[in-house]
Amino acid sequence: MGSFCGKMQKKSQELHTTQSSNEKELQCALNDNFTPFKIIKIEDMTHNTKIYRFGLPKDQCLRLPVGNHLSIQCNENTSNTVTRSYTPISTNQDKEYFDLMIKIYKDGASYKLILCCDSFQNHFFLGRMSQILNKLCVGDEVLMCGPLGRIEYGKNNNLNEFRIGKGAKASCLSNVTKIGLIGGGTGIAPLYQIIRHVFENRHSKNNVECSLLFANHSETDILLFKEIEKICANCTNIKVFFTCTKVNNDAYHKLKKRTVFTYKQNYTYTKDN
């Protein structure tokens, strides 16, 4: 799960834009219809997370707008279809492939999320899509469509702008100077796209300050750690703070350059030296 908030100096305004010929040439490789994409590589990232690499036509890039995501559809059995949304972790400059980072739940029935409110209680079984993907091999195809989502960040490398909505009447959050991001687990994917976009355009005159709070169960569960560290080491405008539910004695050596918080049972965060 990931979320963001931005500090802006100007109210939302309506955008009326026309798609240029250059934009048409740079359209996303996805479309509104579910289209098959072939798995060309599967790599273990952690003990419960894999990277699935999908192939694209020769010299083609995915070109998914920053802030958007795609949808995957698979058949669970002869009667049930499962659809889930994912954000790639590859860049729009990567040719002929894109990567999805997916946490594998081995037994979906044992991961039951209970939402309790005053008058109702719902049960959601997690991991149905991941269990399907976990059975696939290189050469298998998966149906996808996109781009999806109502948020687009940094279009035309303008780091001070978020666009909300679709089409000519999309609203714009302009003059954004500070961005706050909060995410956990594989929810880092859309937030990683934002901080990497800020990093790749760090020499732009319209730069921003970006802070990310990234929560994980333990230090071994921190995804994209090396990639995030590299970004932070080369961009002073990006600050990242890791939180861990459980931290062992070696955690501070691994995270020595970052601020680490320990999650206590009373649901408060306390800084640990």
FENKANOR-V543075 format. One record per residue. N is the residue number from 1. SS is DSSP state (alpha for helix, beta for strand, coil for the rest). D_LAST is the distance of its C-alpha to the last C-alpha in Angstrom with 1 decimal. Layout:
n,ss,d_last
N,SS,D_LAST
N,SS,D_LAST
//
This chain:
n,ss,d_last
1,coil,27.7
2,beta,27.0
3,beta,27.8
4,beta,27.9
5,beta,28.6
6,beta,30.1
7,beta,30.7
8,beta,34.3
9,coil,36.8
10,coil,40.0
11,coil,41.4
12,coil,42.3
13,beta,45.6
14,beta,48.0
15,coil,48.3
16,coil,51.7
17,coil,51.4
18,coil,53.8
19,coil,52.8
20,coil,53.9
21,alpha,55.4
22,alpha,52.3
23,alpha,50.1
24,alpha,52.5
25,alpha,52.1
26,coil,48.4
27,coil,48.5
28,coil,46.1
29,coil,47.3
30,coil,47.0
31,coil,49.5
32,coil,50.3
33,coil,51.9
34,coil,50.1
35,beta,50.6
36,beta,49.9
37,beta,47.3
38,beta,47.3
39,beta,44.2
40,beta,44.2
41,beta,40.9
42,beta,38.4
43,beta,35.1
44,beta,32.3
45,beta,29.0
46,beta,26.9
47,coil,28.0
48,coil,29.2
49,beta,29.7
50,beta,32.6
51,beta,33.8
52,beta,37.5
53,beta,39.4
54,beta,42.6
55,beta,45.4
56,coil,47.0
57,coil,50.5
58,coil,50.9
59,coil,49.3
60,coil,48.0
61,beta,44.5
62,coil,43.0
63,coil,42.5
64,coil,40.7
65,coil,39.8
66,coil,36.0
67,coil,35.1
68,coil,37.9
69,beta,37.9
70,beta,40.6
71,beta,42.0
72,beta,42.8
73,beta,45.6
74,beta,46.4
75,beta,48.8
76,coil,47.3
77,coil,50.8
78,coil,54.3
79,coil,53.9
80,coil,50.2
81,beta,48.6
82,beta,44.8
83,beta,43.4
84,beta,39.8
85,beta,38.2
86,beta,35.9
87,coil,34.5
88,coil,35.0
89,coil,32.2
90,coil,34.8
91,coil,36.0
92,coil,39.3
93,coil,40.3
94,coil,40.2
95,beta,43.8
96,coil,45.5
97,beta,42.4
98,beta,39.5
99,beta,36.5
100,beta,35.2
101,beta,32.0
102,beta,32.7
103,beta,30.8
104,coil,33.2
105,coil,33.6
106,coil,35.8
107,coil,37.2
108,alpha,37.3
109,alpha,38.7
110,alpha,35.6
111,coil,33.4
112,beta,34.8
113,beta,33.1
114,beta,34.4
115,beta,34.6
116,beta,35.7
117,coil,37.3
118,coil,39.6
119,coil,42.7
120,coil,41.9
121,beta,39.8
122,beta,39.7
123,beta,38.8
124,beta,37.8
125,beta,37.9
126,coil,35.4
127,coil,36.0
128,alpha,39.8
129,alpha,39.8
130,alpha,37.2
131,alpha,39.4
132,alpha,42.4
133,alpha,40.8
134,alpha,39.4
135,coil,43.1
136,coil,44.2
137,coil,44.8
138,coil,45.2
139,coil,48.5
140,coil,48.1
141,beta,48.3
142,beta,46.3
143,beta,47.6
144,beta,45.6
145,beta,46.3
146,beta,44.8
147,beta,43.4
148,beta,42.2
149,coil,40.1
150,coil,40.6
151,beta,37.8
152,beta,38.3
153,beta,35.9
154,coil,36.8
155,alpha,40.5
156,alpha,42.2
157,alpha,38.8
158,coil,38.6
159,coil,34.8
160,coil,35.5
161,coil,37.4
162,beta,37.0
163,beta,40.2
164,beta,40.6
165,coil,43.6
166,coil,46.3
167,coil,49.5
168,coil,51.1
169,coil,49.9
170,coil,46.1
171,beta,44.1
172,beta,41.8
173,beta,38.6
174,coil,39.0
175,coil,37.2
176,beta,33.8
177,beta,31.2
178,beta,27.9
179,beta,27.0
180,beta,24.3
181,beta,24.0
182,beta,22.5
183,beta,23.1
184,beta,22.4
185,alpha,23.7
186,alpha,27.0
187,alpha,27.1
188,alpha,25.3
189,alpha,28.8
190,alpha,30.3
191,alpha,27.2
192,alpha,27.0
193,alpha,30.6
194,alpha,29.8
195,alpha,26.9
196,alpha,29.1
197,alpha,32.0
198,alpha,30.2
199,alpha,29.1
200,alpha,32.7
201,coil,34.1
202,coil,31.5
203,coil,34.3
204,coil,36.2
205,coil,37.2
206,coil,36.1
207,coil,32.4
208,coil,29.7
209,beta,26.0
210,beta,24.4
211,beta,21.1
212,beta,20.3
213,beta,18.0
214,beta,18.5
215,beta,17.9
216,beta,18.5
217,coil,18.7
218,coil,16.8
219,alpha,15.8
220,alpha,19.4
221,alpha,20.9
222,coil,19.6
223,coil,23.0
224,coil,24.0
225,alpha,20.6
226,alpha,22.4
227,alpha,24.7
228,alpha,22.1
229,alpha,20.1
230,alpha,23.5
231,alpha,24.3
232,alpha,21.1
233,alpha,21.7
234,coil,25.2
235,coil,25.1
236,coil,23.1
237,coil,24.5
238,beta,22.5
239,beta,18.8
240,beta,17.2
241,beta,14.2
242,beta,13.9
243,beta,13.4
244,beta,13.8
245,coil,15.5
246,coil,14.7
247,coil,12.1
248,coil,13.0
249,coil,11.7
250,coil,12.9
251,alpha,11.4
252,alpha,8.7
253,alpha,11.7
254,alpha,13.8
255,coil,11.7
256,coil,10.2
257,coil,12.2
258,coil,11.4
259,coil,9.1
260,beta,8.4
261,beta,9.2
262,beta,10.3
263,beta,13.9
264,coil,14.9
265,coil,18.6
266,coil,19.3
267,coil,18.9
268,coil,16.2
269,beta,13.0
270,beta,9.8
271,beta,6.6
272,coil,3.8
273,coil,0.0
//
